[in-house]
Amino acid sequence: MNPLAERIDAVLARIDDAVTRRGPGPTVELIAVSKRHEVGAISQAYAHGLRSFGENYAQEFAAKHDQFHAAEVRWHFIGGLQTNKVKLVVGRSLIHTVDRPRLVRAIDKRAAQLGIKQPVLLEVNFGEPQKAGVSPDEAPSLLDEVDQCEHVTCEGLMTIPPVGPPEQTRRHFAALASLRESLRGQHRAIELPELSMGMSADFEVAIEEGATLVRIGTAIFGPRPS
């Protein structure tokens, strides 16, 4: 077995163990974050059974999307998105990083041109001013903005906690799950099924706190090329 396949199997085993500790709950989708890795690495991961891939940069994502046409692939855009780049990702991926009304409107406009409904997640920032994301207090109004758009639908929430040991990031994951319950109470017609949280260093804790999407790069593909 090649090293990539071994790493995938190890991550899947850790996901299974975390789900067992969590107990009954939603299915966890593993997103292999292929940022800066060649399409060949994606092909190898696909051959070993992975079907979900995540990218951070719009132009890199668009190039890989156009090169890799394997069936059943689900793409995720997980990086910051500028309004002038929405045409590269709308209609091609689940967008995890919606954090401002202007971006919602740009996505809606592009989705209308394509005649589709674009699924998105709201990125929530729990108090790190240097990072992107809407504050928990502003999340309801941003969700209202999505509700007013005919061609955008909110599937859930996403967060990137501060770097730290897993038990330190646990409270951020628990806070995201709690915010979802609050938003569900305010918008009873909205399910918000997805919680995108957890990366290579802390995905097991995220799963224990209810993650449905985990974004794992280095634990699968190894260090990113410089």
Backbone bond lengths (Angstrom), bond angles and torsions (degrees), N, CA, C in turn:
res aa  C-N    CA-C-N  psi(-1)  N-CA   C-N-CA  omega(-1)  CA-C   N-CA-C  phi
1 M - - - 1.468 - - 1.525 109.48 -
2 N 1.333 117.00 137.30 1.456 119.67 -179.00 1.524 111.04 -78.66
3 P 1.347 116.98 161.36 1.470 120.17 -175.44 1.528 113.60 -57.98
4 L 1.341 118.24 -37.70 1.462 120.25 179.56 1.523 110.54 -62.98
5 A 1.318 117.12 -44.99 1.461 120.73 178.83 1.522 110.94 -62.47
6 E 1.320 116.78 -39.43 1.469 120.31 178.32 1.521 111.03 -63.38
7 R 1.326 116.46 -41.12 1.467 119.45 179.51 1.525 110.80 -66.59
8 I 1.324 117.15 -40.57 1.468 120.04 177.72 1.520 110.50 -60.82
9 D 1.318 117.21 -46.47 1.462 120.26 -179.82 1.522 111.37 -61.77
10 A 1.336 116.53 -38.23 1.461 119.91 179.57 1.526 110.94 -65.66
11 V 1.329 116.64 -42.45 1.465 120.24 179.03 1.531 110.44 -65.06
12 L 1.319 117.40 -44.02 1.464 120.35 179.51 1.528 111.10 -61.52
13 A 1.321 117.01 -38.04 1.469 120.03 177.96 1.522 110.65 -65.58
14 R 1.324 117.17 -40.44 1.466 120.60 178.06 1.526 111.32 -66.52
15 I 1.335 116.76 -36.95 1.467 119.80 175.52 1.527 109.96 -62.37
16 D 1.324 116.63 -45.93 1.470 120.09 179.67 1.528 111.18 -59.95
17 D 1.324 116.82 -41.52 1.466 120.01 179.53 1.532 111.05 -64.95
18 A 1.340 116.75 -40.42 1.461 120.40 179.28 1.522 110.99 -66.31
19 V 1.323 117.41 -39.36 1.467 121.33 177.33 1.527 110.01 -63.37
20 T 1.328 117.24 -39.17 1.465 120.86 177.90 1.523 110.36 -62.38
21 R 1.331 116.79 -43.57 1.470 119.93 178.73 1.523 111.15 -64.99
22 R 1.330 116.55 -37.45 1.464 120.98 -179.33 1.513 111.73 -67.15
23 G 1.313 115.79 -39.43 1.454 119.78 -175.27 1.512 111.22 92.92
24 P 1.329 117.69 -170.45 1.465 121.33 -176.26 1.526 111.50 -54.57
25 G 1.325 115.24 139.40 1.458 119.67 -178.45 1.507 110.82 174.40
26 P 1.322 116.57 -167.73 1.463 120.64 -175.51 1.521 112.41 -71.28
27 T 1.307 115.64 158.83 1.458 121.73 172.92 1.523 109.56 -66.87
28 V 1.321 116.53 143.54 1.461 122.20 178.63 1.522 108.93 -103.57
29 E 1.324 116.23 124.32 1.461 122.03 177.70 1.520 110.05 -97.28
30 L 1.315 116.08 124.06 1.463 121.84 177.11 1.524 109.72 -85.82
31 I 1.337 115.83 118.25 1.461 121.77 174.85 1.523 107.71 -101.44
32 A 1.325 116.34 115.74 1.461 121.35 177.08 1.529 108.37 -83.37
33 V 1.320 116.23 112.69 1.465 121.02 -175.48 1.524 109.15 -85.89
34 S 1.317 114.66 107.89 1.470 121.69 -170.76 1.522 113.22 -99.96
35 K 1.309 117.13 18.66 1.468 122.19 -179.18 1.529 111.34 -50.62
36 R 1.332 115.83 125.67 1.464 125.37 176.57 1.529 113.99 70.00
37 H 1.319 117.77 2.47 1.452 120.18 174.13 1.525 110.00 -94.52
38 E 1.305 116.47 151.70 1.455 121.70 -177.72 1.525 111.69 -69.90
39 V 1.330 115.45 158.07 1.456 120.67 177.66 1.522 110.92 -58.95
40 G 1.333 116.79 -29.71 1.457 120.10 178.09 1.517 112.95 -58.68
41 A 1.330 117.09 -35.79 1.465 120.43 177.85 1.524 110.34 -68.31
42 I 1.331 116.52 -38.03 1.467 119.95 176.06 1.524 109.66 -62.87
43 S 1.308 116.72 -42.74 1.463 120.50 179.49 1.525 111.57 -60.46
44 Q 1.335 116.62 -40.59 1.460 120.14 178.04 1.527 110.96 -64.88
45 A 1.318 116.03 -43.34 1.466 119.43 179.68 1.525 110.63 -65.17
46 Y 1.318 116.49 -38.73 1.463 120.72 176.68 1.531 110.32 -62.37
47 A 1.328 116.39 -43.46 1.462 120.56 -179.90 1.520 111.31 -62.34
48 H 1.335 116.56 -25.15 1.467 120.35 179.01 1.530 112.08 -93.49
49 G 1.331 116.74 9.09 1.458 119.87 170.71 1.505 117.20 110.63
50 L 1.326 118.91 -8.39 1.464 119.51 -179.46 1.529 110.21 -76.72
51 R 1.325 115.24 144.83 1.468 120.46 -177.29 1.530 113.09 -129.18
52 S 1.323 118.50 -8.00 1.465 121.59 -178.36 1.525 109.26 -117.36
53 F 1.336 115.61 129.24 1.460 120.54 -177.17 1.527 109.62 -133.55
54 G 1.324 115.44 143.71 1.457 120.92 -177.33 1.518 112.00 -122.07
55 E 1.313 115.54 142.90 1.461 122.16 178.01 1.523 110.17 -132.25
56 N 1.345 115.59 152.00 1.462 121.60 -175.35 1.518 114.69 -103.87
57 Y 1.323 117.73 -23.42 1.457 121.06 -173.41 1.527 109.33 -117.26
58 A 1.323 115.89 130.34 1.461 120.51 -170.60 1.523 112.56 -60.37
59 Q 1.316 117.68 -44.50 1.462 118.99 -177.35 1.522 111.64 -70.09
60 E 1.333 116.93 -39.80 1.462 120.14 176.68 1.526 110.07 -64.24
61 F 1.333 116.00 -41.97 1.465 119.57 177.66 1.519 111.24 -59.19
62 A 1.331 116.79 -48.43 1.465 120.30 -176.83 1.524 110.99 -60.76
63 A 1.328 116.90 -40.85 1.466 120.40 179.88 1.522 110.88 -64.10
64 K 1.332 117.32 -44.88 1.463 120.40 -179.41 1.530 110.89 -68.58
65 H 1.316 116.24 -39.72 1.462 120.16 177.85 1.527 110.47 -57.79
66 D 1.323 116.01 -42.09 1.461 120.10 -177.99 1.533 112.06 -73.01
67 Q 1.339 116.48 -27.08 1.464 119.93 -178.77 1.524 112.75 -84.16
68 F 1.328 116.17 -31.32 1.463 119.73 -171.21 1.523 109.06 -108.78
69 H 1.312 116.49 104.25 1.462 121.78 -172.87 1.527 113.23 -109.85
70 A 1.325 117.88 20.46 1.464 120.10 -178.12 1.526 110.77 -60.80
71 A 1.311 115.26 147.20 1.471 120.34 -179.90 1.520 110.32 -67.13
72 E 1.312 114.86 153.19 1.471 123.97 170.78 1.529 114.09 72.98
73 V 1.314 119.08 3.98 1.464 119.93 178.86 1.520 109.99 -72.44
74 R 1.316 116.02 135.27 1.459 122.26 173.84 1.523 107.66 -114.84
75 W 1.316 116.14 117.64 1.463 121.33 -178.29 1.530 110.42 -93.52
76 H 1.321 114.62 146.90 1.461 122.79 177.26 1.523 108.01 -129.08
77 F 1.326 116.40 131.40 1.460 119.63 172.51 1.519 107.65 -101.23
78 I 1.340 116.52 117.71 1.468 120.62 -169.65 1.527 112.98 -120.09
79 G 1.323 117.94 7.03 1.461 120.87 179.31 1.514 111.99 -102.35
80 G 1.325 114.96 171.75 1.455 119.52 175.59 1.523 110.50 -60.55
81 L 1.326 115.86 139.50 1.468 120.28 -174.54 1.516 110.52 -121.86
82 Q 1.323 115.78 122.39 1.458 121.38 174.62 1.522 109.13 -83.84
83 T 1.313 115.96 148.74 1.465 118.99 -176.64 1.526 112.21 -62.11
84 N 1.336 117.50 -30.41 1.472 119.34 -179.25 1.524 112.53 -79.41
85 K 1.342 117.75 0.90 1.465 121.59 178.27 1.534 112.40 -111.82
86 V 1.332 117.44 2.92 1.474 118.01 -174.76 1.524 111.36 -63.19
87 K 1.320 117.49 -28.94 1.472 119.72 -179.23 1.519 112.15 -63.04
88 L 1.330 117.18 -20.75 1.460 120.89 -179.00 1.524 112.84 -81.63
89 V 1.324 117.19 -18.62 1.470 119.07 -174.08 1.527 114.13 -121.98
90 V 1.320 118.17 -26.62 1.475 120.49 -179.29 1.523 109.58 -64.14
91 G 1.311 115.57 134.92 1.451 121.29 -178.97 1.509 114.17 82.84
92 R 1.332 116.51 -0.85 1.464 120.56 -176.51 1.532 112.58 -122.89
93 S 1.331 118.33 -11.85 1.461 119.69 -171.52 1.516 110.56 -158.62
94 L 1.331 115.39 165.15 1.460 121.49 163.86 1.517 106.46 -84.17
95 I 1.320 117.05 122.79 1.469 121.84 -178.28 1.526 108.71 -91.87
96 H 1.340 116.29 119.14 1.471 121.50 -174.73 1.523 113.65 -90.61
97 T 1.318 119.68 -10.45 1.463 120.78 -161.40 1.521 114.26 -121.12
98 V 1.305 117.38 40.24 1.469 120.72 177.61 1.528 108.67 -80.24
99 D 1.336 116.48 123.14 1.463 119.07 -172.58 1.525 114.66 -140.84
100 R 1.359 117.44 9.11 1.464 118.75 -179.04 1.516 109.64 -159.15
101 P 1.335 116.52 149.62 1.461 119.98 -177.02 1.520 113.77 -58.68
102 R 1.313 117.79 -39.00 1.472 120.20 -178.24 1.530 110.67 -60.40
103 L 1.325 116.53 -38.33 1.459 119.81 178.63 1.531 110.55 -68.45
104 V 1.319 116.74 -40.29 1.469 120.08 176.84 1.527 110.31 -56.93
105 R 1.321 115.93 -46.44 1.464 119.54 -177.83 1.528 111.88 -66.15
106 A 1.342 116.65 -36.81 1.467 119.62 178.31 1.528 110.92 -66.49
107 I 1.312 116.48 -40.51 1.462 120.48 177.37 1.527 110.24 -64.35
108 D 1.314 116.49 -42.83 1.460 121.14 179.71 1.529 110.86 -61.19
109 K 1.309 116.58 -42.55 1.470 120.55 -179.58 1.522 110.87 -62.69
110 R 1.345 116.23 -45.49 1.459 119.50 -179.36 1.534 111.15 -67.38
111 A 1.333 116.82 -41.18 1.466 119.91 178.82 1.523 110.89 -63.23
112 A 1.333 117.18 -36.66 1.467 120.64 177.15 1.523 110.65 -63.01
113 Q 1.338 116.84 -39.85 1.462 120.54 178.31 1.527 111.00 -62.14
114 L 1.338 116.26 -33.45 1.464 121.45 -178.89 1.528 112.36 -87.84
115 G 1.336 116.40 -10.77 1.458 120.44 -178.34 1.518 113.57 70.07
116 I 1.337 116.88 37.29 1.469 121.35 -177.10 1.525 110.13 -130.20
117 K 1.330 115.65 170.92 1.462 122.78 167.16 1.519 107.69 -107.06
118 Q 1.297 116.86 122.63 1.463 121.83 -176.60 1.526 110.23 -94.32
119 P 1.337 118.18 119.99 1.467 119.80 176.04 1.521 111.01 -78.99
120 V 1.330 115.32 140.09 1.461 121.29 179.39 1.524 109.86 -139.11
121 L 1.332 114.35 163.46 1.452 122.84 167.33 1.516 108.36 -118.40
122 L 1.319 117.10 148.66 1.457 120.98 174.01 1.520 109.01 -88.88
123 E 1.340 116.69 126.62 1.459 120.68 176.32 1.526 109.14 -84.89
124 V 1.325 115.73 125.35 1.462 121.61 -176.35 1.521 109.12 -112.21
125 N 1.323 115.52 133.78 1.461 122.92 179.48 1.523 108.87 -112.61
126 F 1.326 115.88 117.94 1.459 120.52 -178.83 1.525 111.66 -93.95
127 G 1.346 116.03 54.94 1.456 119.09 167.41 1.507 117.16 100.18
128 E 1.341 119.01 20.92 1.464 121.27 174.95 1.529 108.59 -109.61
129 P 1.327 117.56 98.23 1.473 120.38 -172.41 1.520 113.74 -61.16
130 Q 1.328 117.97 -24.72 1.466 119.76 -178.17 1.516 112.60 -80.43
131 K 1.312 118.07 -6.95 1.464 121.12 -178.19 1.519 110.84 -107.33
132 A 1.328 114.68 159.47 1.457 120.63 177.12 1.519 109.78 -75.10
133 G 1.313 114.71 168.04 1.458 119.97 176.90 1.510 112.29 123.57
134 V 1.315 115.49 147.38 1.452 121.88 176.86 1.528 108.69 -82.30
135 S 1.316 117.44 146.84 1.463 119.75 177.71 1.529 109.35 -72.58
136 P 1.332 117.40 156.41 1.465 119.05 177.48 1.524 112.67 -55.85
137 D 1.334 117.13 -36.42 1.462 120.05 -179.31 1.524 112.34 -68.18
138 E 1.332 116.50 -29.18 1.463 120.76 -178.43 1.525 112.76 -90.76
139 A 1.324 116.80 -9.86 1.468 119.87 -176.97 1.531 112.92 -59.58
140 P 1.333 120.02 -41.34 1.474 117.97 179.57 1.518 113.64 -59.09
141 S 1.329 117.34 -40.85 1.463 118.72 -178.97 1.520 111.14 -70.16
142 L 1.333 117.38 -33.71 1.463 119.39 176.68 1.522 110.42 -68.78
143 L 1.313 116.64 -37.08 1.468 119.51 175.69 1.525 110.15 -64.46
144 D 1.314 116.83 -37.91 1.469 119.93 175.02 1.531 111.11 -59.91
145 E 1.329 115.55 -39.40 1.473 120.14 178.69 1.530 110.43 -60.44
146 V 1.335 116.12 -43.76 1.464 119.96 177.82 1.524 110.29 -62.91
147 D 1.334 116.27 -42.47 1.469 120.65 -179.02 1.525 112.34 -58.51
148 Q 1.322 116.01 -30.36 1.457 120.32 -177.40 1.530 112.66 -80.95
149 C 1.323 116.71 -7.66 1.466 121.25 -177.87 1.526 109.85 -96.36
150 E 1.289 116.28 130.48 1.457 121.52 -177.82 1.517 113.00 -72.18
151 H 1.337 116.66 -26.10 1.457 119.89 -170.40 1.538 113.29 -115.40
152 V 1.319 117.65 17.82 1.466 121.94 176.05 1.516 108.19 -130.30
153 T 1.324 115.95 137.97 1.457 120.74 176.36 1.523 109.58 -130.89
154 C 1.324 116.80 134.21 1.465 121.28 -178.97 1.524 109.33 -90.97
155 E 1.336 115.23 123.07 1.458 121.53 -178.35 1.526 112.77 -99.57
156 G 1.347 117.61 -8.86 1.458 118.08 -179.12 1.514 112.12 158.71
157 L 1.342 114.98 -156.18 1.458 122.32 -172.76 1.522 110.40 -128.26
158 M 1.334 114.80 157.01 1.466 122.05 178.18 1.516 109.35 -139.10
159 T 1.340 116.97 148.63 1.451 119.83 173.25 1.517 110.09 -148.48
160 I 1.343 114.98 155.50 1.463 123.14 173.02 1.526 106.33 -124.81
161 P 1.325 119.04 105.99 1.464 120.54 -177.23 1.519 111.60 -75.50
162 P 1.333 117.33 167.16 1.469 120.01 174.23 1.521 110.40 -60.48
163 V 1.328 115.62 150.74 1.461 119.81 176.94 1.521 109.11 -64.41
164 G 1.316 115.51 132.93 1.454 120.11 -179.45 1.507 110.31 176.40
165 P 1.333 116.99 176.81 1.465 119.53 178.42 1.521 110.72 -64.22
166 P 1.337 117.12 152.18 1.466 120.07 -175.63 1.519 114.98 -51.88
167 E 1.316 117.60 -41.21 1.462 118.44 -178.23 1.524 111.90 -68.48
168 Q 1.325 116.84 -20.01 1.465 120.37 175.94 1.523 111.02 -78.34
169 T 1.346 116.23 -32.90 1.457 119.05 -179.67 1.529 112.36 -82.66
170 R 1.330 116.72 -13.61 1.469 119.83 -177.59 1.519 111.94 -54.77
171 R 1.333 117.86 -40.21 1.465 119.85 -175.90 1.530 112.13 -65.09
172 H 1.338 116.48 -29.48 1.464 119.41 177.31 1.531 110.45 -70.64
173 F 1.324 116.50 -38.92 1.457 120.06 177.73 1.526 111.04 -66.97
174 A 1.326 115.85 -41.63 1.465 119.50 177.57 1.523 110.31 -63.65
175 A 1.332 116.66 -37.18 1.469 120.41 179.55 1.525 110.85 -66.11
176 L 1.334 117.66 -37.58 1.464 119.67 178.55 1.526 110.64 -65.92
177 A 1.330 116.62 -41.63 1.466 120.01 177.76 1.528 110.77 -63.21
178 S 1.332 116.16 -38.80 1.463 120.33 178.92 1.528 111.27 -67.43
179 L 1.339 116.35 -39.74 1.464 120.01 178.05 1.523 110.23 -62.73
180 R 1.315 117.41 -40.13 1.462 119.30 177.84 1.525 111.33 -58.96
181 E 1.320 117.17 -42.79 1.468 119.62 179.69 1.527 110.56 -63.89
182 S 1.325 116.83 -38.19 1.459 120.48 177.66 1.526 111.11 -64.16
183 L 1.335 116.73 -43.78 1.460 120.31 179.78 1.521 111.46 -66.88
184 R 1.306 116.61 -36.66 1.458 119.69 175.89 1.523 110.52 -61.81
185 G 1.322 116.57 -37.53 1.454 119.59 178.99 1.514 112.97 -67.05
186 Q 1.340 116.05 -32.40 1.463 120.33 179.95 1.524 112.38 -83.22
187 H 1.333 116.37 -26.92 1.468 122.14 -177.93 1.522 107.29 -125.68
188 R 1.286 116.98 80.27 1.463 120.41 -169.31 1.526 113.92 -66.03
189 A 1.320 116.61 -16.74 1.465 118.90 178.99 1.524 112.29 -87.47
190 I 1.340 116.89 -2.82 1.454 121.46 -175.10 1.532 109.48 -106.88
191 E 1.324 116.57 128.48 1.460 120.27 -177.13 1.523 112.91 -90.81
192 L 1.337 118.67 -35.43 1.463 122.69 -177.73 1.529 110.86 49.08
193 P 1.323 117.70 61.26 1.464 119.81 -173.40 1.527 115.11 -69.01
194 E 1.335 117.58 -22.96 1.458 119.19 -171.17 1.533 113.16 -100.30
195 L 1.332 115.32 137.59 1.462 123.14 168.26 1.523 106.97 -123.76
196 S 1.328 116.35 107.51 1.455 122.04 179.30 1.513 108.46 -93.93
197 M 1.325 115.80 104.32 1.463 119.97 -177.64 1.522 109.07 -160.49
198 G 1.325 114.93 144.13 1.449 120.99 -179.05 1.515 112.30 104.20
199 M 1.348 114.87 127.85 1.462 121.93 177.46 1.524 108.38 -126.69
200 S 1.325 117.53 -164.99 1.460 120.42 -171.20 1.527 112.67 -55.41
201 A 1.323 117.77 -37.04 1.465 120.73 -173.71 1.523 113.82 -82.27
202 D 1.354 117.34 -18.41 1.468 117.09 -170.50 1.527 113.88 -144.97
203 F 1.340 117.73 18.06 1.467 118.32 -173.65 1.524 113.26 -65.96
204 E 1.328 117.58 -27.72 1.463 118.82 -179.35 1.529 111.45 -67.04
205 V 1.321 116.63 -42.00 1.457 120.86 176.08 1.520 110.38 -64.10
206 A 1.342 116.52 -40.36 1.466 120.03 178.83 1.524 110.98 -60.60
207 I 1.321 116.86 -42.34 1.466 120.21 178.39 1.521 110.55 -62.38
208 E 1.306 116.90 -42.10 1.467 120.44 178.64 1.516 111.84 -60.43
209 E 1.358 116.51 -27.07 1.462 121.04 -179.73 1.526 112.55 -95.85
210 G 1.340 117.61 5.51 1.456 119.74 172.43 1.508 117.28 111.58
211 A 1.324 119.05 10.38 1.467 120.67 179.22 1.523 110.98 -57.90
212 T 1.323 115.87 139.83 1.466 121.72 172.02 1.525 111.53 -109.31
213 L 1.338 116.65 -20.46 1.465 122.91 178.35 1.519 107.88 -129.29
214 V 1.323 118.03 122.23 1.462 121.34 175.83 1.527 108.31 -116.30
215 R 1.336 116.24 135.74 1.457 123.07 -172.06 1.533 108.47 -107.57
216 I 1.329 116.94 102.70 1.459 120.34 -170.15 1.519 110.07 -121.69
217 G 1.328 115.41 119.93 1.457 121.05 -178.31 1.518 113.45 -110.40
218 T 1.331 117.47 -73.80 1.466 120.65 -172.07 1.524 112.36 -64.18
219 A 1.322 118.84 -32.05 1.459 120.08 179.75 1.522 111.85 -67.91
220 I 1.325 116.87 -15.44 1.468 121.30 177.73 1.536 110.92 -105.70
221 F 1.319 116.28 -54.42 1.471 120.46 -173.27 1.521 114.08 -92.29
222 G 1.338 117.62 -9.72 1.448 120.17 -175.58 1.530 110.57 84.32
223 P 1.340 116.69 -175.30 1.473 120.09 -178.81 1.527 111.04 -57.20
224 R 1.336 115.09 143.90 1.462 119.22 179.33 1.522 110.26 -73.61
225 P 1.329 116.88 142.78 1.472 119.19 174.49 1.513 109.99 -60.68
226 S 1.322 116.24 144.13 1.471 120.32 -179.02 1.524 110.26 -76.16
